[in-house]
Amino acid sequence: MTTYAIVGFGKIGQALARTFARRGIEVSVATTRDPESFASKAAAIGPAIRPATLADAINADVIFLAVRFEAHSDVAKALPDWQGKIIVDVTNAYGVPLEKLGDQASAQVVANAFAGGRVVKGFNHLVAGVLEQDPDVHGGRRAVFLASEDEAAATEIGKLAEDLGFAPINLGGLSAGGLLVQAFGNKWGHLIFKDLVKFD
C-alpha cells in the first residue's frame, strides 16, 4: 500500500491534510519540530492525520513538500538518495530572485536538490483557504495542475488527486507546464490562483 507524508504544517500543509482527512486517507505530517508541538492541530483535523518526525515522514513513498521554497534544500539533505520516491512540489518561489533559480523553473531547482527523486509540481496554485475546501463544486471537481518530467509519477499523483476528489490536469514537463504554475521573482505564472472546476 502506498504511504503518504506532508512535510510542512503551515497553512498549505494543513489544507492538504484536510483533503486527506476528508477521504479518510492516512497521511503523516512532519516539520523540523517535535511532533508533540503540533499533535493537537493534527488531531483536530482528523484521525487519518499522523504527526511524525521528519526522519519518519520521509520514509513514505509519496512526500508532499509544503515548506517555504527556501527550505526545500534543508529537507532534501535529510536523505542522501531519494531514489524511487515521489516528491510533490507544493512550494512557491515568490520573491526569490530569478538569478537564484539560474533561469530554471523553480520545480526544476527542487528536482535537482532531491537526487533520484521523481518530482511532480502540483497542488500549489490554490491558496490554502480554497485548497482545503471540498473539491466537489456544483457537481464538478476542482482542478489541480500537475507537471513532471516523469510521466508515470504524474499519472500516479493524478490518480491520488482523483481519490482526493480533484480533477487533475497534466501540463507536461517541469520546464514547460511547470512555468505556468510558478512564481517568477515578484510575478505569478498564468495559472496561479485560477480556481477552475471540471465537469465530466
C-alpha distance (Angstrom), angle and dihedral (degrees) to the residues before:
residue distance angle dihedral
M1 . . .
T2 3.82 . .
T3 3.80 113.8 .
Y4 3.80 124.5 -147.5
A5 3.79 136.3 -156.2
I6 3.79 136.9 179.3
V7 3.79 115.9 -149.9
G8 3.78 108.9 -158.9
F9 3.80 123.3 39.8
G10 3.79 104.0 -157.3
K11 3.80 122.3 113.8
I12 3.82 94.8 -57.3
G13 3.82 94.4 42.4
Q14 3.80 90.4 51.0
A15 3.82 91.7 45.9
L16 3.81 89.6 53.2
A17 3.81 90.2 47.6
R18 3.81 89.3 54.7
T19 3.81 90.8 54.6
F20 3.82 89.5 54.2
A21 3.81 93.0 44.2
R22 3.81 91.7 51.6
R23 3.83 89.5 60.4
G24 3.82 95.4 37.1
I25 3.82 92.0 -117.8
E26 3.79 111.0 151.8
V27 3.80 116.7 -123.5
S28 3.81 133.2 170.9
V29 3.79 117.3 -132.6
A30 3.78 123.4 -156.6
T31 3.77 143.7 170.3
T32 3.79 131.0 174.7
R33 3.83 86.8 -90.9
D34 3.78 129.5 86.1
P35 3.85 109.4 -79.4
E36 3.81 89.7 -126.2
S37 3.80 88.7 68.0
F38 3.83 92.8 66.3
A39 3.83 101.1 22.9
S40 3.82 93.4 106.8
K41 3.82 91.6 52.6
A42 3.81 90.1 49.8
A43 3.81 91.8 47.8
A44 3.81 90.4 51.1
I45 3.80 90.2 58.1
G46 3.79 94.5 52.0
P47 3.82 148.6 -73.0
A48 3.84 92.7 -85.2
I49 3.83 89.9 65.9
R50 3.82 110.0 89.4
P51 3.83 120.6 -168.3
A52 3.81 110.3 -138.4
T53 3.76 142.2 168.5
L54 3.80 116.2 -100.3
A55 3.83 88.5 -112.7
D56 3.82 90.6 57.1
A57 3.80 96.5 40.5
I58 3.80 94.2 56.2
N59 3.80 89.1 60.4
A60 3.82 86.8 75.6
D61 3.80 120.9 106.8
V62 3.81 93.3 -129.5
I63 3.80 120.8 35.3
F64 3.80 123.3 -170.0
L65 3.79 108.8 -149.6
A66 3.82 103.2 -147.3
V67 3.80 100.1 160.4
R68 3.81 130.2 110.8
F69 3.80 108.5 -73.4
E70 3.81 90.5 -115.9
A71 3.83 90.0 59.0
H72 3.83 96.4 55.1
S73 3.81 93.4 93.1
D74 3.81 91.4 54.5
V75 3.81 89.7 55.5
A76 3.82 90.8 45.3
K77 3.82 89.9 57.6
A78 3.82 90.4 59.7
L79 3.83 88.9 82.5
P80 3.81 127.9 32.7
D81 3.81 91.3 -147.3
W82 3.82 128.5 23.2
Q83 3.80 92.2 -171.0
G84 3.79 112.4 165.1
K85 3.81 96.0 0.9
I86 3.79 121.1 121.1
I87 3.80 114.6 -133.7
V88 3.80 114.8 -164.0
D89 3.80 105.9 -154.0
V90 3.81 106.8 -144.5
T91 3.82 93.4 162.4
N92 3.80 126.1 117.6
A93 3.80 119.2 -150.5
Y94 3.81 94.5 -153.7
G95 3.79 110.9 158.9
V96 3.82 93.3 12.6
P97 3.84 107.8 131.7
L98 3.81 111.2 -109.8
E99 3.81 91.5 -127.8
K100 3.82 88.2 62.0
L101 3.80 88.3 59.5
G102 3.81 91.5 50.0
D103 3.81 92.4 -133.6
Q104 3.80 90.6 -60.4
A105 3.78 130.4 122.7
S106 3.81 107.5 -93.8
A107 3.82 89.0 -120.6
Q108 3.82 88.7 58.0
V109 3.81 88.9 54.4
V110 3.81 88.2 52.3
A111 3.82 90.8 47.3
N112 3.81 90.2 52.7
A113 3.82 90.4 53.0
F114 3.81 95.2 50.6
A115 3.80 98.7 64.1
G116 3.80 111.3 -152.3
G117 3.80 92.7 3.3
R118 3.79 124.2 129.2
V119 3.80 104.2 -128.4
V120 3.80 123.0 -156.4
K121 3.80 119.1 -177.1
G122 3.78 108.2 -142.7
F123 3.80 152.7 122.5
N124 3.82 89.5 38.2
H125 3.79 103.3 102.7
L126 3.82 96.8 76.2
V127 3.80 126.6 72.6
A128 3.81 114.1 -115.9
G129 3.80 93.8 -106.6
V130 3.82 90.6 59.0
L131 3.82 97.7 36.9
E132 3.81 91.8 56.7
Q133 3.82 94.0 52.9
D134 3.79 122.3 98.7
P135 3.83 103.8 -82.0
D136 3.82 90.3 -143.2
V137 3.82 100.5 99.5
H138 3.84 120.5 177.5
G139 3.80 90.5 -32.4
G140 3.81 93.4 -48.0
R141 3.80 131.0 93.2
R142 3.81 126.3 -112.4
A143 3.81 110.7 -112.1
V144 3.80 124.2 -121.2
F145 3.80 119.7 -168.7
L146 3.81 121.5 -136.0
A147 3.81 130.3 -169.6
S148 3.79 128.7 178.2
E149 3.78 143.9 147.1
D150 3.82 86.3 -136.3
E151 3.79 108.3 74.5
A152 3.81 94.1 -170.7
A153 3.81 91.5 52.0
A154 3.82 91.0 49.1
T155 3.81 89.7 49.8
E156 3.81 91.1 50.8
I157 3.81 92.4 49.9
G158 3.80 89.1 45.0
K159 3.80 88.8 56.9
L160 3.82 90.2 48.8
A161 3.83 89.8 49.3
E162 3.81 88.5 54.3
D163 3.81 90.8 48.5
L164 3.83 87.3 53.0
G165 3.80 89.2 52.3
F166 3.81 99.9 -103.4
A167 3.81 131.6 123.9
P168 3.83 107.6 -123.4
I169 3.80 118.5 -147.0
N170 3.80 115.8 -165.8
L171 3.81 112.4 -142.4
G172 3.83 96.3 -175.4
G173 3.80 125.9 -120.3
L174 3.80 129.8 4.8
S175 3.79 94.7 -109.1
A176 3.82 93.5 52.4
G177 3.80 111.4 22.9
G178 3.79 92.4 26.6
L179 3.80 90.4 63.1
L180 3.82 90.3 61.9
V181 3.80 91.5 61.0
Q182 3.77 103.5 40.1
A183 3.78 138.3 79.2
F184 3.81 121.7 -108.5
G185 3.78 107.0 -153.1
N186 3.81 101.6 -62.7
K187 3.81 96.0 -12.6
W188 3.79 129.7 84.5
G189 3.81 129.0 -132.0
H190 3.82 117.4 -105.3
L191 3.82 95.8 -100.7
I192 3.81 98.8 43.7
F193 3.85 111.6 118.3
K194 3.83 92.3 6.5
D195 3.81 103.0 138.2
L196 3.80 101.9 -158.5
V197 3.79 128.9 175.5
K198 3.80 123.4 -153.1
F199 3.79 120.9 -148.2
D200 3.80 116.8 -159.0
